[in-house]
Amino acid sequence: MGKRRIIFDAAMLAVYLAAGNPAITGIPLHEYLGFGAFVVMAVHIALRAGGPPGRGHWGRLALNAVLLVSLAACVVSGVMVSGTVLPAFGLYATGYFFWGPLHALSAKVLLAALLVHLVLRSSTVWTWIRRHRAKVSVVEDVMACEEATAGGA
């Protein structure tokens, strides 16, 4: 797992957490961030859909399917109850009593599936952090040895 991928995943998580909290961001920013998060997360899920075949392959595929379906349902229902995005285009959707509960339910399913995804990926992240920390400590040790030799010479 490369440094760019870790940074991208962390940034995507931060955007999702901001988009998922309309009480902090406000409704207009919540709607626009949610739509942006949808685009980025859909691409992320599609690119890393099943991972390499092997142990847990079908489980990963099922989890990614749940993530993608709940994300799509959340975004579509969110657009349908929109108070900012749709009116900006001069549109208005009826059926709030259907779309509102669907938006709430799909957001909760998405959050639960995302938590499962994070827990399943946590070992990979911790391995990367430990490996990165070991590289940093080796570099620090080499630099300390060089300073000690240069100071003693």
Secondary structure, DSSP 8 states (H G I E B T S, - for coil): --HHHHHHHHHHHHHHHHHT-HHHH-HHHHHHHHHHHHHHHHHHHHHTSS-SSSTTHHHHHHHHHHHHHHHHHHHHHHHHT-SSHHHHTT-----HHHHHHHHHHHHHHHHHHHHHHHHHHHHHHHHHHHHHHHHHHHHHHHHHHHHHHHHH-
